[in-house]
Amino acid sequence: MIMVVDAVRLILFPAMMAFAASSDLLTMTISNRVSLVLLGGFFILAAASGMTMMEVFSNLGAAGIVLVVAAGFFVLGRRFVAFVLVVAIGHFPSFTGVTSTRWRTR
């Protein structure tokens, strides 16, 4: 049974990431089913591998922290763009010129 759990663990995540990447590349959308399959797979594999409830809640807490940080960066990114467009529009061309030349030299 342990070998089956390990095989599913090693196949499920990369397969779902490959599916998400290919669907994002082709349609520029990632289905919510990918997240639901990963979440369901986590609970099934956690039960099959004998994880304690503390370990399950620790993993869910870490996932929640990552979700909050990613959402925060998303919101800050939009606010930064709005800030640049409203306040610093005069300096924006020089800023993009400096950053674009730095990226080209790398």
C-alpha positions, 0 to 999 in steps of 0.5 A: 500500500505504501508503494501505491501511495508514493506512486500516486504522490509522485504522479498526481502533482506533476501531472496536474501542474503539467495540465495547468501549464498547458491549459494556461498556455493554450487558453490563458485560463486554469480551471478551478478543477485543478485546485479541487483535484489537488486538494482532494488528492491531498486529503486522500493521500494524507489519510492513506499515508497515515498523517496525523491531524496535526500534520494535516492542519500544519499543511493546511495552515502553510497553504493558507499563509501562501494563499494570503501572501500571494493575494497580497502581492496581487493586490499590491501589484495592482496598487503599484500600477495605479500609483505609477500611473497617477503619481509618478507618470513623469518619471515612468519613462525614465524608470522603464528605460533604466529597467529595460536596459538592465534586463537586456544586459543580463 
